[in-house]
């Protein structure tokens, strides 16, 4: 692999190689990771700890198959607010992330204020999410629901700073 120049984030080539390897296989042992990268285990462990302490690397994510859990219908619900106050937006954001079936919630700029990605059992359950958990908030002006036919993971942010390592 070609040496990478350090990006503006202060990460060096080894940091980027470590991150790329962890993105490909997040559950690898330190020994396996060090062996694959051709570095000492102690160096590998130190670098991973440093990446965690700097906040570049945080946690290991578990991705569940919603359909296998009996929740085959996914949708993105676009939420528009009637008025905007910091406390109203924060309160709604907190409520939206606690919505049963919510996978991810985005507070966004533009015509919409929030995007709520949900997984539910069927159309009736989707209707209930909208009516019982979203439009019940006075701050919500309108919603629009978009069904998700298929979802794929993107290449991720690492590809922006180190295209050859991701």
C-alpha positions as CSV (number, residue, x, y, z in Angstrom):
1,X,0.0,0.0,0.0
2,X,1.4,3.4,-0.9
3,X,2.3,5.8,1.9
4,X,-0.4,8.4,2.4
5,X,0.2,12.0,3.2
6,X,-1.2,13.1,6.6
7,X,-4.6,14.7,6.1
8,X,-5.5,18.0,7.8
9,X,-7.0,16.0,10.7
10,X,-3.5,15.2,12.0
11,X,-3.8,11.5,11.2
12,X,-0.8,9.8,9.7
13,X,-0.6,7.0,7.2
14,X,-0.5,4.3,9.9
15,X,-3.6,5.8,11.6
16,X,-5.4,5.7,8.3
17,X,-4.4,2.1,7.6
18,X,-5.5,1.1,11.1
19,X,-8.9,2.8,10.6
20,X,-9.4,1.2,7.2
21,X,-8.6,-2.2,8.6
22,X,-11.0,-1.7,11.5
23,X,-13.8,-0.5,9.2
24,X,-13.4,-3.6,7.1
25,X,-13.4,-5.9,10.1
26,X,-14.4,-4.2,13.3
27,X,-14.2,-7.2,15.6
28,X,-10.6,-8.2,14.9
29,X,-8.2,-8.9,17.7
30,X,-5.2,-6.5,18.3
31,X,-2.9,-9.3,17.4
32,X,-4.6,-10.0,14.0
33,X,-4.7,-6.3,13.3
34,X,-1.0,-5.8,14.0
35,X,-0.1,-8.9,12.0
36,X,-2.1,-7.7,9.0
37,X,-0.5,-4.2,9.1
38,X,3.0,-5.5,9.8
39,X,3.4,-3.6,13.1
40,X,4.1,-4.6,16.7
41,X,1.1,-5.4,18.8
42,X,2.1,-2.8,21.3
43,X,2.3,-0.1,18.6
44,X,-1.1,-1.3,17.3
45,X,-2.7,-1.2,20.8
46,X,-1.2,2.3,21.5
47,X,-2.4,3.7,18.2
48,X,-5.9,2.3,18.6
49,X,-6.1,3.7,22.2
50,X,-4.9,7.1,20.9
51,X,-7.5,7.1,18.2
52,X,-10.2,6.4,20.8
53,X,-8.9,9.1,23.2
54,X,-8.9,11.7,20.4
55,X,-12.5,10.7,19.5
56,X,-11.6,9.6,16.0
57,X,-12.7,6.0,16.8
58,X,-15.6,5.4,19.1
59,X,-17.2,2.1,19.9
60,X,-18.1,-0.9,17.8
61,X,-21.4,-0.8,16.1
62,X,-23.9,-3.7,16.0
63,X,-26.1,-3.7,12.9
64,X,-29.4,-5.6,13.3
65,X,-31.4,-7.0,10.4
66,X,-34.8,-5.4,11.0
67,X,-36.6,-7.9,8.7
68,X,-35.1,-10.9,10.6
69,X,-36.5,-9.3,13.8
70,X,-40.0,-9.2,12.2
71,X,-39.8,-5.5,11.1
72,X,-39.6,-5.8,7.3
73,X,-41.1,-2.4,6.5
74,X,-38.6,0.6,6.6
75,X,-39.5,4.2,6.0
76,X,-38.0,7.7,6.3
77,X,-40.4,10.1,7.8
78,X,-39.8,13.7,6.9
79,X,-40.8,16.1,9.7
80,X,-41.4,19.8,9.3
81,X,-42.0,22.1,12.2
82,X,-44.4,24.9,12.6
83,X,-42.1,27.0,14.9
84,X,-38.5,26.7,15.9
85,X,-37.2,27.3,19.4
86,X,-34.1,25.7,20.8
87,X,-35.9,24.0,23.6
88,X,-38.8,22.8,21.4
89,X,-36.4,21.3,18.8
90,X,-34.3,19.6,21.5
91,X,-37.4,18.2,23.2
92,X,-38.7,16.9,19.9
93,X,-35.3,15.4,18.9
94,X,-35.2,13.6,22.3
95,X,-38.7,12.2,21.7
96,X,-38.0,11.2,18.1
97,X,-35.0,9.1,19.1
98,X,-37.1,7.3,21.7
99,X,-39.8,6.5,19.0
100,X,-40.4,2.7,18.9
101,X,-38.7,1.4,15.8
102,X,-36.5,4.4,15.2
103,X,-33.2,3.4,13.7
104,X,-31.7,6.8,13.2
105,X,-32.9,10.4,13.5
106,X,-31.3,13.4,11.7
107,X,-31.9,17.0,12.5
108,X,-31.4,18.7,9.1
109,X,-31.4,22.0,7.4
110,X,-33.6,22.8,4.4
111,X,-37.3,22.3,3.8
112,X,-37.5,19.4,6.3
113,X,-36.4,19.7,9.9
114,X,-36.0,16.0,10.9
115,X,-35.6,12.7,9.0
116,X,-36.7,9.7,11.0
117,X,-35.6,6.3,9.7
118,X,-37.9,3.6,11.2
119,X,-38.4,-0.2,10.9
120,X,-41.9,-1.5,11.6
121,X,-44.1,-4.6,11.1
122,X,-46.5,-3.3,8.5
123,X,-48.3,-0.3,7.1
124,X,-50.6,0.0,10.1
125,X,-47.6,0.1,12.5
126,X,-46.0,2.8,10.3
127,X,-49.2,4.8,10.5
128,X,-49.2,4.4,14.3
129,X,-45.6,5.6,14.5
130,X,-46.6,8.8,12.7
131,X,-49.9,9.4,14.5
132,X,-48.9,8.3,18.0
133,X,-45.3,9.4,18.2
134,X,-44.6,12.2,15.8
135,X,-47.7,14.3,14.9
136,X,-48.7,14.4,18.6
137,X,-46.1,17.1,19.3
138,X,-47.5,20.6,18.9
139,X,-44.4,21.8,17.3
140,X,-44.8,19.4,14.3
141,X,-46.6,21.1,11.3
142,X,-46.5,18.2,8.8
143,X,-44.9,14.9,7.9
144,X,-44.2,13.0,4.7
145,X,-43.4,9.3,4.7
146,X,-41.1,7.7,2.2
147,X,-40.9,3.9,2.0
148,X,-37.4,2.4,1.8
149,X,-37.1,-0.2,-0.9
150,X,-33.5,-1.1,-0.2
151,X,-30.7,0.3,2.0
152,X,-26.9,0.0,1.4
153,X,-24.0,1.3,3.5
154,X,-21.9,4.0,1.9
155,X,-18.2,4.0,1.6
156,X,-17.9,6.1,4.7
157,X,-16.0,9.2,5.7
158,X,-12.5,7.6,5.5
159,X,-12.8,7.5,1.7
160,X,-12.8,11.3,1.7
161,X,-9.4,11.7,3.3
162,X,-7.7,8.4,2.2
163,X,-9.4,7.0,-0.9
164,X,-6.7,4.3,-1.4
165,X,-7.0,3.0,2.2
166,X,-10.7,2.5,2.4
